[in-house]
Amino acid sequence: MRQPVSVGRLSVAMGLSCLLALAACGKGPSDAEVQRAIKDVNVIDESNLSDIMLTVGDPNEAVAYFARSSQQNPDRIDLKRGLAKSLVRANKPTEGAATWTQVLTMPGATPEDRLGLVDALIRTNNWPRAEAELNLIPPTYETFERYRLEAMVADSKKNWKKADSFYEVATGLTTKPAGVLNNWGFSKLSRGDYPGAEKLFGEALTYEPTLFTAKNNLVLARGAQRKYDMPVVDMTQSERAQLLYTLALTAIKKGDIAVGKGLLQDAIDTSPQHFEAATRSLAALDGQG
């Protein structure tokens, strides 16, 4: 199947063809001009590969690619930036934070790069430095990512009023708010506002019905209110079994042992394969009885 060619690549390729045609006619571009055109084509190819590595590529392969490329081209901020992003994607946030710190010393560094550092720092639980880095970003720089991270830092300090304000702004700055709504809901859950958490998890699922984390959190919020019926959301059979298990554990934690045992049995019966954790939990409860 013939692959589409980007306009940028096509124009450079055409330019290169013209240069080579002129050279063949003796009207000649210099060797330097030909080499420069070839270099332009290579840069576009590198850019396409970088985009692939940052999205669909294996994170560890991306780390290796960007580490090698940035070592060969130490002045290329885009490659160093790609390395930082890949390290975080590969669950190496400490190394990612160190690389983002290097990015910020390079010409062309942006507030978005500092947000990348803040994100990596949060993943390492370095909340004080994350807050300090956020404070270095001009207040006029208002993006979804900035407010998402501001909300998380406010959460870490239990500054609920500020956290709610930041979450609300972040939600309004994206067309895909499921993740931030889930985070906001978990914030409400952690402070004991179970009805508020339930509402936010439900809202997250209207934007992304397959987000299992939000489904699980929704069940936790409902269970904390002793709502032991399953919520009306899309779920697979395996997901239903897992959610029943979560609800069962919540009921048991609340002291509703009989309800918990019934939910554990439902989880075992629903699961399309042997549910070891639920079976073990039910056996333990029966042993106590």
N, C-alpha and C positions, 0 to 999 in steps of 0.2 A: 504493500500500500504506500502510495507516495505521501511523504510527510510535508506539511505546510512549511513554507519558508518565511521567516519574519521579515518585515519591511526593512528593518535596520540591516540585517545580514545581507538581504538581497541588494540593497543599494551599495554596500561596501564591496560585495562580490562583483557587481557591475562595474564599479569604479576600478577594481583590480583588473577586470577583463579589458577595459579600455586602455589602461596603462600598458598592459602586455601587448595589446594590438598595436598601439603606437610604437612600442619598442620594435615590434616585428616589421613595421613599415619604415623603420629608420628615423622616426620623428622624435624619437626618444626621450622618455623620462630618465632621469638619472637612476643609478642603482639604489640610491638612498630613498627615492620616491617609491620605487617598487617594494623595497623592504618595509617602508612605513605602511604601505597598503596591506601587505601581508600581515604585519603586526596588528593592524586594525581588525582583520578577520580573526586572528587568534584571540584578541581581547573579547570579541563577541562570543566566540566559542567558549572561552573561559567563563564568561558571564552566564551563559546558558547552563553550563555544568554546575556552577556555583548555586544557581537557583534550584537545580534538581537536588543537589546535595543537602540544601537547607530545608527541603520539603519532603520528598519521597525517599531520599537516600537513607541507608542505614546510618544511625547516629555515629557509630564508631568508625565507619568508613569515612564519613564526613569529617570527623576529627582528624583522621590520618591525612585526608586530602588537603584540608586547610592548614594543618601544621606544616606539611611539606611545602605547600605553595607560598605560605607567608614567610617561611624560612628562606625560600628562593627569592622572594620579593618583599623584603622587610619594610619598604616604604609604602606598601599597598594597604591602606586602612580597610578596604573592603574585604581583603582576605583575612586580616586579623579579626575583623568583626565577625566574619563567617566562622572562624575558629571559636570565638567566644560563644556564639549562639549554639554551635555544634556540641561544645563541651557541656552546656546546660542541658541540651536535648539528650545527651548521653548519660545523664544523671551524675555529672561531675561538676556540681555547682561551685565547689571551692576553687578548682582550676579555672572554671568559667569566670568567677569573680576576679581572679588574678589577671586573666587575659583582658577582661573589660577594663580593668584599671590601666593596662598598657594602651588600650585603644584610646582612652581619654587623654593620653599624653601626646597623641599624634595629631598633626594638622588635619583639619576637616572633621574632628570629633563634634558630635551634636548632642543636644539634650536627650535625644532618643537613646544614644549610647549610654548615657548615665542611667537612664531607666533600665537598660539591660543589666547594668551593674547592680542596681537596687534589687531587681528581680532575683539575681544570683545570690545576693547577700541574704535576702529573705529565705531562700531555699536552704541556706546554711544556718538559719536562726540567728544571724548577726543583725538583730533589730536596731541596736543603737547606731551602727554605721549606716544601715539602710536609711534611717531617718535623717542622718547627717547629710547623706548624698542627695536625698530628695530636697532638702533645704537649699542645696546649691543650684537647683533648677529655677529659673526665673518664674515668678507666679503667673506671668502672662503666657507661659507655655502650657496650654490646656488641651490634653488629649485623653482618650479613654484609658490608655495604659497608665498615665500619670495618676489619674483619679483611682484606678483600680488598686494601685500600689499604695497610694495615700490611705485608702480605706483599710487595707490590711495592716499597715503600720499603726493606724488609730486603734484598730481592733486589739493589737498586741499590747497596747497601753490601757485597754479597757475604757477608752474614751468613746463611749457608745454614740453619743450625739454627733460627734465629728465623723465617726465611721459611717453612720446612717446617711449623713449628708454627702460624703464622698461616694458611697455606693450608689446613691440616687443619681448623682451627676454622671457617674461612669455608665450606668444603665442607659442614660439618655444619649450617650455619645457613641453607641455601637448598634449595628443592625443584628448582632448575634449576642444578646445579653445573657444567654443561658448560664454560662460559666460564672459570671459575676453575680447573677441572682442566686446561684447555688452557694457561692461564698457568703453572700449577705445572709442567706437563710441559715447557714451554719453558724454565723456570728450570733444570730438571734437564738439559735438552739443552745449555744454555749452559755448565753446569759439567762436562759430559762424562759424566754418568750416563745413558748411552743406554738401557740396559734399564729404568731407572726412568722415563725419559721415555716410552718406548714403552708401558709399562703405563698411565700416566696419560692419554696421548692415546687409547688404546683405551677406557679407562673414560669419557672425555668423550663419545666417540661412542656409547656405550650410552645416554646421556641425550639426545643430540642427533645423530642419525645423518646429518643434512644439513650439519653444521658442516665446511665444506671446509677451513678453516684447520687444524683438528685432523687431518683426513685428510692434508694436505700435511706437517704436522709429524710425523705418524706415519711417513710414508715417509722423511723425513729421519732420524729416529731409527733406523729399521731399516737404512737405507743406511749410516749411520755404523758399524753393526755388520756391514757387508757382507752383509746379508740383502737380496738383490736380487729376490726374488719379491714379487709384489704382495700386500698384506694383504687378508684377507677382510673387506671392508666394503662397504656399499652405495655405488655410485657410478654416475654417468651415463657415457655414452661420452666426452663432452667432458672430464669430470673424470678419467677413466681415462687419457686422453691426456696431460693436464697432470701427473698423478701419475707417469706413466712418464718424462716429461721431467725432473721433479724428481729421480727416482731415478737417471736417467742422469747428470745433473750431479753428483750425490753420488758415483757410482761413478768418474767421471772425476777428481773431486777426490781420491779415494782412490788414484788411479793405476791403476785397473782400466779401461783404455781400451777394450779389446775388448768388455767387458761394457757399458760406457757407450754405445758405438756401436750395439750390438744393441738397447739400450733406446731410444735415439733413433729408430732405424728403427721399432720397435714403436709409439712415440708418433706418428710420422708416419702409419703405416698405420692406427692406431686413430682418429685425429682425424677427426671428420665433415666438417671443412673443412681447407683448406691450413694447415699448422702452420709458419708462417714461422720462428719462433725455433728450433724443433727442426731444421728443414731447414738453416738457416744454420749451426747448431752441428755438424751431421753433415758438411756440406761443408767446414767448417774443419778437422775432424779428418781427413777424407780427404785434404785438401790437405797436412796435416802428414806423412801417411804417404807 
